[in-house]
Amino acid sequence: MNLLDSLGSLRSLTAGPWIYPVVATSILLDVFLPVLPSGFLVITAATAAATATGASAGVPSLLPLLLCAAGASVLGDFLAYRLALSGGARLDRAIGRSRRLSLAQERLGTALTRGGGLLVVLARFAPAGRSVVSLGAGAAKRRVEEFLPWSALAGLTWASYSVGLGWLGGQWLGATWFSAGVSTLALFLAGGLAAYLIRRPAVTPAPAS
């Protein structure tokens, strides 16, 4: 009975077309407010959809959910990038007071033009990494064609991973809150790994003797 109650409550929370704008708004805003639970919302909706059968199930569909999450991610990145690009002296001073943003600004100087744009993809998983990289790219005055393709890849990768976690969790453990929690933990672990890879110092070649 508890399992059925859990299943019903999860589905009732995500039922209806309103879940798409809620997910999109959360993802759009968490580039400015990283504390928003956008990843958990995506996973919860995907978990509920994992065992849905037919249109009468009243839960979101996986493909629209994935496209909604990826599109909102890219749009949020672009808005943060544009804000930093045209922020003027006040935003520059704010970035200068932030060690994380200053470091991102330095590292993005050549990274986005020399294949290091994978940093943008990794940062999408790291806690607050999306904010740091998007604002840092704008503050560093990187061209939009250098930043936006990597942002699109990052958004699609993150959305696919989050939706995939929710779907797999629902398939293996059922569409329950426990399943959504396990999948969210896997997303956090990926974020911790991404943060470690970003912070790891670059290896400098030894000087020739």
N, C-alpha and C positions, 0 to 999 in steps of 0.2 A: 504494500500500500504506500509506504514512504517513497519507493521508487516511482510509482505512478504519479504521486503528488508532485514529486520533483520534476518529472517529465512534463506534466501539465503546466506547472508554474513557469518553467523555462520557455515553453512554446507560447504561453499566453503573453509573456513579456515581449516577445519578439514578433508576435503576430500582427499583420496589417502593414500597409505600405508606408506607414510613418517611420518604420525602422530605418529606411534608406536615408531620409533627410537627417535623422538623429545621428546615424553613423557618420554621414558626410560632414555634418557640422562639428562633431567631436574631433574628427581627424583634421579638418580644416583649421580649427582653433588651437589644437595642441602643439602646433609649431610655436605659438606665442605663450601657451599655458601647458607645459609638458606634463602637468599632473593629471590632465584629463584622461579617463580610462578608455581611450579609443581602441586600443588593441583588444581589451577585454570585450568591448561591444562587438567588434568584428567576430571574434572567436565565439561568443555566445550565440550570435545570429547564425553562424555557420554550423555550430553544434546542433542547434534546433533544426536546421535544414537537413542535417545528415540522414535522418531517418524518416523524413517527410515523404509521403506518397500522394501524388495527385495535387491538383490545385486547391482542393478543399482543406488541405492541411493548415492553411493560414500562416505559413512561415515564409521567410525570404528565400529566393532562389540563389543558388551559389554564384552563377555567372554575373547577374546584375549586382550582387553584393561585392564581388571581386572588382568589377569595373567602377562601382561607386567608391569603394575604398581607395583604389589606385588613383582615380581622378581627383578625389578630394585631397589626397596626399600631395600630388603634383601642384594643384592649385594653391594649397597652403604654402608649399615651398616657394612658389613663384611670388606670392604676395610678400613673404618675408624677405626674399631676395630684392624685390623692387623697393620695399621700405628701406632696407639698408643702403641700396644703391643711391637713393635720392634723399637720404636722411639728413644730410648736411652735417654741420659741425657738432650739433648736440648729440646726434647718434654716434658720431666718431668718438666723442669724449666718453660716451657710455661704453662703447666697445673697448676703448683704451683702459677703462677701469676694470674690465673683466679679463682675467687671465685666460679663461677658456676661449673667449672670442678673439683675443689678441693672438693666441697661439694658432687658432684656426685661420686667421687672416694671414699669418706668416706662412703656414704650411700650404695654403691654397694658392700662394703666389704663382707657382708653376705646376702644381699637382694636376689641375683640371685640364691642362693642355698637353701633358706628357704621360697620359695613361693613368695618372693617379686619381682620376675621377671615381675609381672604385671606392675611394674614401667616402664619397657621398652615399654609396650603397651601404657600406658598413655603418655609417653614422645614422642611417635611417632606423637601425635596430637598437643602437646604443641609447641609454637614457639621456634625454636632452640633446643628443648628437644632431638630430635633424635641425634643431633651432640654431645650434652653433654653426653648422656648415652652411645653412641657407643664408643666415645673416652675415656670416663671414665671407661668403662668395660675393654678396652685394657690396659689403664694405671694402673688399679688395678690388672692386670695379671690374670683376670678371665679365666677359661678354655673355649675353644670354645663351648664345649657341654653344658656349663651353659648359654652361651649368645645366641648362634645361634637359638635354638628353640624358644626362646622368641622373637627374632628379626623377625623370620618367621611369628609368630603369629601376631606381631605388623604390619608387612608389609601387611599381608593379611587382617587384620581388617581395617587398614587405607584405603587400596585400595578398599575394599568392601563398606566402608562407603562413600568414595568419588564418586565412580561410581554409587552407589545407590542414592546419593543426586542428581547427574546429571540426572539420569534416571527419578527419581520421579519429579524433577523440569520440565523436558521436557514433562512428561505426564500431569502434572497439568497446566503448564503455556505455553506450547509450546516450540519448539526448538528455543528460542530467547536469545539475550544477557541479557535481564532482568532476564530470568529464570536462566541462568548461574550465574548471579550476586547474586541472592537470595540464590542459593545453596552454592556458595562460602562463603556467610555470615554465613550460617549454619555451614560450616566447621570451620570458624574462631571462632564461639561461642563454638564449641566443643573443640577447642584448648585452649580457655580461661578457660573453665571448667577443662580441663586436667592440665593446669598450676597451677590452684588453688589447685587441689587435691595433686599435687606433692609438692607444697610449704607448704601445711598444716602441722604443726608440729605433730609428732607422739605423741599419748597419752601414757604417762607412768603410769603404775599402781601405786596406792597409797601404801606406805609401810604398812605392817601389824602392827597393834598396839599390 
